[in-house]
Amino acid sequence: MFIAMNRFKIRPGKEEDFERIWRERDTHLDDVPGFKSFTLLRGPEGEDHTLYSSHTVWNSRADFEAWTKSEAFRLAHKNAGDHSDVYLGHPNFEGFESVL
């Protein structure tokens, strides 16, 4: 199993906008081989941002990496730069492989 996470720093007051963007977007994940689940997590509020993390579970790292090279990935990310006023910088990616 492989877990892919992106951490997002969201500007204060833009949390509802960020959550709406994710709620309304088409992730194009449902038919991707190896995809198991997606969750958007809201974390702590800091002085200058609220932390969020997107969390996807895959059968394997190879399945995740194949998705990043697919048309489904390109479609899911085609409007990624449209909401730059919501974000403080680019997301921070972290990948984890199951050991137990």
N, C-alpha and C positions, 0 to 999 in steps of 0.2 A: 504494500500500500504506500502511496505517496500523497503528502498533503502540501498544497501550494497556497501560500498566504501572501497577500499584498497589504502593507500597512499604509494608511492614508492619513495625513494631517489635514483637517478640515477647518477652515476659517470660522471663528466664532460667529454665530448667527446664520450660518449656511448649512447647518446639520439637516434641517428638513429638506432643503434643496438636494443635498447629496443623497439622502435616503430615497427621495422621489426619483432621482435619476436612475438609481439602481432598481427600484421597484418597477419602473416603466420600460427599462431597456430589455432588448432581446439578447440573451447571452449566447444563443446558438449552441448550447451545451448538451441538450437532451439527447441528440443522436450521435454524439461523439463517442467513438470506441474508448472504453476504459473509464469514462466519467461516471462518478458515483453520486456526488452530492455537492451542493453549494450553500454557504451560509454567509451572511454579512453580519459582522459583530461590531457593536458600539463599545468603545473603551472609555477610559477616563478623560475628563476635560482638563486641559492644561491652561496656562495663562494665555497662550496665543493660538491654541487649537484644540479640537476634539479628535481623539484617535479612533480610527475605524480599521477593521481588518476584513478583507474578503478571504474566505476559506473554502478551497475546493479539495475534494477527496477523489483520488484516482486509483485505479487498479495498480498502476506502476509509474515510475518516473518516465519510462519510455512512452507510455500513453500520453502523459502530460506534455512531453517534448514534441510528440507528433502533433498534438493539438496546436501548439504554438507556431507550427509551420503550415497550418491548414487554412482553407478558405473560411471555415467557421470562426477561427481566431480573428482573421482580418475583418470579417463582418461585425463581430462583437466589439471590436476596438476602433471602428472607422470614425466614430465621433468623439473619441477620447479627449481631444483638445478643445472641444466646444465649451467647456465649463471651467476654464482656468481661474475664474474669479472665486470658485468654491475651494480650490486646493491650495495648500502651502507646499509647493514643490511637487516632485514626482513621487509616486508610490515606492515603497521599499519592499522588494521581493524577498521572501524566505521560503525555502523548500525543505521538507522533512521526509525521510524514509522510515517506515516502520521497522523496528528492530525486535519487538516482542509481539 
